[in-house]
Amino acid sequence: MNDVVLVLGSMPLTWGKLVLGMACLSLVLLLIVTALLLRTRRERALEAAVSDERAREMDDKVAELTRIQAEMTGRMQTIAEVFGSRQSDFVRLISERIDGLQHRVGQGLEATTQRQSENLSKLNERLAVIDAAQKNLTDLTGEIVGLRDILANKQSRGAYGQGRMEAIIRDGLPNGAFEFQPTLSNRTRPDCIVRLPGDERGLVVDAKFPLEGFSQFREAKGEEARKQAATRVRNDMLVHVRDISEKYFIPGETQDIAMMFVPAESIYADLAEHFDDVVQKAHRARIVIVSPSLLALAIQVMQALVRDARIREEARVIQVEVQKLLEDIERLDGRVAKLDAHFRQAQDDVAQIRISTDKIVKRGQKIETLEFEDGEAGAQADLLRPQRSGLRAVE
């Protein structure tokens, strides 16, 4: 063992030193191999840990995407349900408004039709009254035959003349158009006052008539007696004309013309034939002498004036109501146009909302099936690229 095997410089190497050196070298090699093995094992463990971490992160990302997809699907369903319920409520509200509007329009038209029917019924009733008055005038013509017997008595004559005049006026005019025995501002009382439409002044009709002079004029045998009777007739007539002119002409209260009623057609014929001067003087005094037929004719004219005034009043009322109806119809047409515009706008908004919801549903379906377009795939890649860079840094 102590034999020199090799000399290195000035140092001899024996077998023992050589064996010891070989042992040390083997130990160093063994330590190096062990260190290499440990390093390799540590690297493999690190790679396994990194692989596990990547797998866990991928699982977490897939789970997160699944959760987001489920949440978006639920939200889309909720939005679709809300939009559906809102659309149903809107359609129901529009239907209720339209039904209410149609109901109000129907009620207005029905009320207008009822008022027009009532006005037409009133007009028919007035026409029936006019026909009845004309029939009464025809019947009264036959009653004149017994006038001479009634006129024989002065009291009966006055009552008959007053009653005859009242009957003609009452049958021909409505109640508010005349007044019997009224008291004027000068405390006089004419037999009748007729009030014409549009004029507050009354038209005086006097039924008092001096008949005795006419009786003497008819019964006169000689020329002298006939002249005396004619003089009496003229004097009585002019006195009566003067009394009417002085008593019944009141400015602002009565008309500037009056009527003297003669209760018999025969007396009026004698007066017009033999006493034309008296008639002319009465006319100049603004007094018209009328017989029953002439009074009936005058009353018919007044009746036509009153009827025309009433018809004009009713026509104005109907015209006002029709104007109001037209205004309501125009207002209704404007409101319906506005409602139609709102309804069309609401339909357009609902259509746009439906398009948006369809797009959202389709996009949710693509997310659910992981079907992305090129742009969407690039966005997903950009989203995952920083995460991969972090994993490399960890390595």
Stockholm file with secondary structure:
# STOCKHOLM 1.0

chainA/1-395         MNDVVLVLGSMPLTWGKLVLGMACLSLVLLLIVTALLLRTRRERALEAAVSDERAREMDDKVAELTRIQAEMTGRMQTIAEVFGSRQSDFVRLISERIDGLQHRVGQGLEATTQRQSENLSKLNERLAVIDAAQKNLTDLTGEIVGLRDILANKQSRGAYGQGRMEAIIRDGLPNGAFEFQPTLSNRTRPDCIVRLPGDERGLVVDAKFPLEGFSQFREAKGEEARKQAATRVRNDMLVHVRDISEKYFIPGETQDIAMMFVPAESIYADLAEHFDDVVQKAHRARIVIVSPSLLALAIQVMQALVRDARIREEARVIQVEVQKLLEDIERLDGRVAKLDAHFRQAQDDVAQIRISTDKIVKRGQKIETLEFEDGEAGAQADLLRPQRSGLRAVE
#=GR chainA/1-395 SS CCSEEEEETTEEEEHHHHHHHHHHHHHHHHHHHHHHHHHHHHHHHHHHHHHHHHHHHHHHHHHHHHHHHHHHHHHHHHHHHHHHHHHHHHHHHHHHHHHHHHHHHHHHHHHHHHHHHHHHHHHHHHHHHHHHHHHHHHHHHHHGGGHHHHHTSHHHHHHHHHHHHHHHHHHHSCGGGEEESCCCTTSCCCSEEEECTTCCSEEEEECCCCCHHHHHHHHCCSHHHHHHHHHHHHHHHHHHHHHHHHHHCCTTTEEEEEEEECSCHHHHHHHHHHCHHHHHHHHHTTEEEECHHHHHHHHHHHHHHHHHHHHHHHHHHHHHHHHHHHHHHHHHHHHHHHHHHHHHHHHHHHHHHHHHHHHHHHHHHHHHHTCCCHHHHHHHHHHHHHHHHHHHHHC
#=GC SS_cons         CCSEEEEETTEEEEHHHHHHHHHHHHHHHHHHHHHHHHHHHHHHHHHHHHHHHHHHHHHHHHHHHHHHHHHHHHHHHHHHHHHHHHHHHHHHHHHHHHHHHHHHHHHHHHHHHHHHHHHHHHHHHHHHHHHHHHHHHHHHHHHGGGHHHHHTSHHHHHHHHHHHHHHHHHHHSCGGGEEESCCCTTSCCCSEEEECTTCCSEEEEECCCCCHHHHHHHHCCSHHHHHHHHHHHHHHHHHHHHHHHHHHCCTTTEEEEEEEECSCHHHHHHHHHHCHHHHHHHHHTTEEEECHHHHHHHHHHHHHHHHHHHHHHHHHHHHHHHHHHHHHHHHHHHHHHHHHHHHHHHHHHHHHHHHHHHHHHHHHHHHHHTCCCHHHHHHHHHHHHHHHHHHHHHC
//
